[in-house]
Amino acid sequence: MMSFRRCLTPLCVLLLFFLSPLMASETLSQEDAERLNEQKEIDSINQLSSPDGPEIESIKSASSELTGVMVDRTITMAGKTFYRAFSQRAMDNLIIGNATITIQERPDARWGSQIWVMDGNRMYFRTQLSPRINEADRAAGEAVKIVEEALLRQQIASALTPDKDLGREEIR
């Protein structure tokens, strides 16, 4: 029995000596498998299409400018009503939807509020509003039409004047 134990101990050492690199490579492959699974999960999150919805279309533009933003700088209830009505009507409009529009208000206790719609430094619409809210809805509908026509005219003019030496803001 003693001789069997004497033989078993060196045999166990030899087995551990030869099997340890195999076990180490197995753990490495498990680590690699975990890394691959993690990378697959990250890639599935970052993909442009999924079973839940259609593929996201990436819009490539030559400029790094932020567009399609509407900024509310109104103060009074009539001004906020004008902004809501304008933004709801302009939301589906492709021309206004690609512009950066700012709606500003200057309230006056005597004359009501003065509201204007701007794109950058250009003012496209200005009106005087009384505190009555129903007037703000009517003015917003009129403003959407006027701003759309003005933006369309500006886009046509900039397309017909291709001056490579001037920037877009310098042509105006």
N, C-alpha and C positions, 0 to 999 in steps of 0.2 A: 504494500500500500504506500509506503514511503517512497519507493522508486517511482510510483505513478505520479505522486505529487511533485517530485523533483522534475519529472519530465513535463508535467503540466505547466509549471511556472515558466520555464523558458519558452514553451510553446505559446503561452498566452502573450508573453512579451513580443515574440516574433509576429504573432497575429496582429497585435496592436501596432507594431512597427509598420507592417505592410498595409493594414487597413486604414490607418489614420490619414494618409494622403487621399484615399478614396472618399473617406467621410468628409474631409475638408473640401474636396472638389464638389461633393454633393451639397454641402452647405453653401458654397459659392454659387452653385447653379440655382439654389433656392433663393439666394439674395438677388441673383440676376433675374430670376423669374418674378420676384416681387417688384424689382425696378421696372421691368417690362410691363407688368400689370398696372403699376402706378402711372407709367407714361401713357399707356393706352387709355386709362381713365382721364388723364389730363387732355389728351387728344380728343376724346369723345366730348368733353365739355367745350373745347375750343372749336369744334367743327361748325361749319356754316349751315349745315342742314341736319335735321334730325327727324325721327319718326313723328315727333309732335307737331312739326310745322314745316313750311317750305324753306328752301334755301334762301339765305339772306343775300341780297344783292349789294355788292359793295359799289359805292358811287365814287368814281375816280374824278377828281377835279384838279385843275392845274394850280389853283391857289390853295393856300392853307387857311383861308378865311372861314370863319364860322358863319353859316347862313341858315335861314329858316328859323330865326329867332324873333319872337315878338316880346318887347319889353314894355311893362306897364309902369308908367310914371304918373299915374293919375292919383288924385287925392280925395275928391268928393264922391258922393254916391252917384251923381249923374256921370261923372268921369269914369267910375268903375263900370257902370252900366254900358257906357259907350265902348269901353275896352272889351267887355264880354261879348257884346253884339258884334263888334268888328272882328274879333278873333274867331268867333264861331262862323261868321260868313267867309272869312279869309282862309280858314283851315283847309278847305277843299280846293282852293284856288292855287294852281301850279305856279303862277307868276309871283303872287304875293308870298306863297309858301317858301320860295327860295330866296327871299330877301330878308334882311335884318331890319325889322321895323321897330320904331320906338314911338309910343303914344304918350305925349306929354300934356300936362294940364296946368293952367295958371288960374286958380280960383279968385273971384272978385265978389265981394258981398253985394255990391251995387249992380253990376252988370251980368253976373252969372260967371260961368267958367269959359275960358278960352282953351280950346283943345286943338292940338296939331299932330299930324302924322308925319314922321320923318324916316328917311333911309340914309343913314350916315349923316352928312351935313345938309342934305337936300330935303326941303319941306315940300310935301306933295299935297297936303290937305290941311286947311285951318278953318275952324268954325267957332262961333260963340254959342254956348249952350246955356239955357236957363235951367234952374234946378228941377224942372219937370223931367221925369225919367222917360216918358214916352217919346219925347223929342230926341233923346239920345239914341234910341233904336233907329229912328228914321235917318238921323245924321250918319250913323254907322253904315247903313246900307248905301248911302250916297258916297261915303268915304271909300268904301271898298271898290266901287266902280271907278272913281277918279284915280285912286292909287294904282289900280290895275292898269288903266290906260297910260298913266305916266311912266310906270315901270316898263311897260311894253315899248313905249316910245324911246325910252332910254336904252333898252337892250338893242333895238333896231339901229339907233344912232351909233352905238358903240360897235356894232357888227359892221356897219358901213364905213367906219373910220378906223381902219387897222393901222395905227401908228405904233410901230414897235419901240420907238424911243420913249413914249409916254406910258405911264402906268394907268391903270383903270381909273383911279381917283383924279389923275391929272387931266384926263380927257374932258371931264365934266366941266 
